[in-house]
């Protein structure tokens, strides 16, 4: 809970734009001195993972391969900072 308060204080001090460096810093703060602190805080994952099932073959969801994360996060950052003539809609259609 203390780590969340630190992030909130940092936010008040001036998170103006979302940058990949900022995401990594927040991740490092949140994992400091808590369970998971040995799991490379502030870094993108370095191995494949999945959700559900006992292996990749029967997983419910398989995120992008770890070798693609840097590029994909760079694309995400560019998307966030792009000046749009029409604001893109991000949400569900319900």
DONUMAR-275265 format. One line per 8 residues: number of its first residue (from 1); their letters; for each residue y, x, z of N, C-alpha, C. Coordinates in pm, whole numbers, plus 50000, padded with zeros to 5 digits. Atoms other than C-alpha are relative to their C-alpha. Layout:
NUM	a	Y:X:Z:Y:X:Z:Y:X:Z  ... $
This chain:
1	xxxxxxxx	49881:50081:50000:50000:50000:50000:50126:50086:50000  49885:49910:49997:50235:50289:50070:50030:50050:49859  49978:49950:50135:50184:50419:49716:50069:49895:49913  49934:50107:50075:50283:50080:49572:50147:49994:50038  49860:50000:49957:50601:50091:49780:50077:50116:49938  49935:49885:50063:50679:50438:49643:50032:49968:49854  49976:50036:50140:50641:50310:49286:50113:49899:49991  49893:50100:50002:50864:50009:49364:50136:50065:50026 $
9	xxxxxxxx	49874:49929:49973:51130:50242:49507:50044:50078:49876  49968:49927:50123:51111:50459:49196:50052:49905:49893  49957:50099:50098:51147:50146:48985:50146:49963:50023  49861:50034:49968:51469:50052:49164:50095:50114:49964  49917:49883:50028:51597:50406:49107:50020:50025:49852  49966:49983:50140:51591:50369:48734:49891:50008:49896  50094:50007:50111:51281:50293:48530:50070:49918:49891  49928:50071:50105:51476:50205:48218:49908:49963:49884 $
17	xxxxxxxx	50093:50023:50110:51212:50240:47948:49861:50047:50042  50138:49962:49970:50838:50260:47964:49959:50114:49908  50045:49883:50074:50719:50603:47856:49860:50037:50049  50135:49957:49963:50369:50749:47855:50005:50091:50122  49983:49910:49884:50490:51017:48097:50018:49917:50127  49977:50087:49885:50607:50739:48330:49869:49933:50044  50129:50063:49967:50270:50562:48311:49911:50099:50074  50081:49897:49934:50097:50887:48403:50051:50031:50140 $
25	xxxxxxxx	49943:49974:49867:50337:50950:48692:49968:49888:50097  50033:50115:49914:50284:50599:48830:49853:50006:50040  50144:49990:49972:49907:50645:48803:49973:50108:50105  50019:49891:49903:49928:50975:48992:50048:49959:50139  49948:50046:49870:50141:50818:49268:49904:49900:50063  50087:50105:49946:49910:50517:49306:49867:50057:50049  50129:49943:49959:49600:50738:49335:50014:50114:50101  49980:49891:49905:49755:50991:49573:49948:49959:50138 $
33	xxxxxxxx	50054:50019:49865:49557:51009:49900:49927:49868:50020  50080:50123:49988:49344:50701:49827:49868:50021:49926  50127:49994:50074:48998:50629:49691:50032:50015:49852  49973:49974:50140:48998:50766:49338:50090:50120:49977  49910:49885:50014:49223:51063:49411:49934:50118:49928  50072:49892:50070:48954:51288:49263:49966:49962:49856  50031:50052:50133:48944:51089:48937:50108:50032:49897  49898:49955:50094:49213:51283:48747:50124:49911:50000 $
41	xxxxxxxx	49880:50083:49996:49523:51094:48866:50106:50053:49904  49894:49963:50093:49797:51093:48606:49949:50046:49864  50059:49956:50127:49558:51173:48321:49925:49884:49935  50083:50097:50069:49391:50964:48055:49854:50042:50015  50141:49971:49979:49015:50939:48082:49949:50098:49896  50055:49896:50086:48804:51212:47931:49854:49971:49961  50136:50039:50039:48478:51022:47877:50000:49852:49963  50011:50139:50042:48364:50694:47727:49960:49914:50120 $
49	xxxxxxxx	50040:50096:49898:48338:50392:47954:49981:49864:49935  50022:50134:50049:48254:50024:47918:50001:49904:50116  50001:50105:49898:48263:49695:48103:49877:49913:49977  50119:50084:50007:47948:49498:48180:49882:50071:49937  50120:49939:50054:47594:49581:48092:49970:50133:50067  50042:49874:49939:47409:49895:48185:50018:50119:49906  49979:49893:50097:47489:50094:47870:50096:49951:49892  49912:50038:50112:47709:50096:47559:49935:49895:49911 $
57	xxxxxxxx	50068:50093:50091:47445:49898:47369:50005:49855:50047  49994:50139:49953:47468:49591:47594:50128:49972:50080  49873:50018:49930:47827:49623:47719:50072:49875:49950  49918:50115:50039:48061:49322:47719:50125:50046:49926  49879:49946:50062:48359:49536:47622:49993:50152:49998  49996:49854:50014:48391:49892:47493:50141:50037:49955  49864:49960:50039:48745:50034:47495:49995:50115:49899  49998:49889:50096:48856:50294:47240:49943:50128:50059 $
65	xxxxxxxx	50056:49871:49959:48687:50633:47253:50110:50085:50062  49901:49920:49928:48859:50877:47487:50077:50096:49909  49931:49908:50091:48946:51106:47195:50115:49931:49925  49895:50076:50069:49173:50829:47055:50115:49959:50092  49904:50055:49905:49369:50750:47371:50140:50056:49981  49866:49940:50017:49657:50998:47322:50072:49937:49882  49938:50056:50120:49724:50870:46970:50033:49853:50019  49977:50143:49980:49688:50503:47065:50113:49974:50099 $
73	xxxxxxxx	49891:50017:49904:49917:50538:47366:50134:50041:49937  49879:49963:50074:50170:50716:47142:50045:49886:49910  49967:50117:50082:50153:50420:46902:50059:49888:50086  49951:50102:49908:50204:50184:47198:50143:50031:50043  49866:49959:49960:50507:50381:47315:50099:49978:49886  49912:50023:50116:50657:50373:46963:50027:49852:49981  49983:50144:50012:50599:49998:46949:50100:49948:50104  49911:50046:49894:50777:49947:47282:50145:50038:49975 $
81	xxxxxxxx	49864:49949:50018:51080:50149:47176:50061:49964:49865  49951:50036:50133:51114:50013:46824:50108:49892:50013  49896:50104:50006:51426:49814:46749:49954:49896:49897  50051:50108:50084:51314:49480:46610:50115:49910:49957  49901:50100:50043:51528:49246:46398:49959:49863:50055  50054:50121:49937:51303:48970:46532:49910:50049:50112  50080:49956:49886:51153:49008:46876:49855:49954:49982  50140:50040:50017:50771:49015:46849:49952:49915:50118 $
89	xxxxxx	50059:50084:49895:50579:48749:47041:49871:50065:50046  50123:49946:49943:50318:48890:47273:49952:49900:50103  50053:50099:49907:50104:48630:47444:49880:49931:49938  50112:50073:50058:49826:48383:47391:50051:49872:49937  49958:50117:50078:49834:48074:47174:49970:49868:50070  50034:50125:49931:49744:47819:47442:50121:49921:50037 $
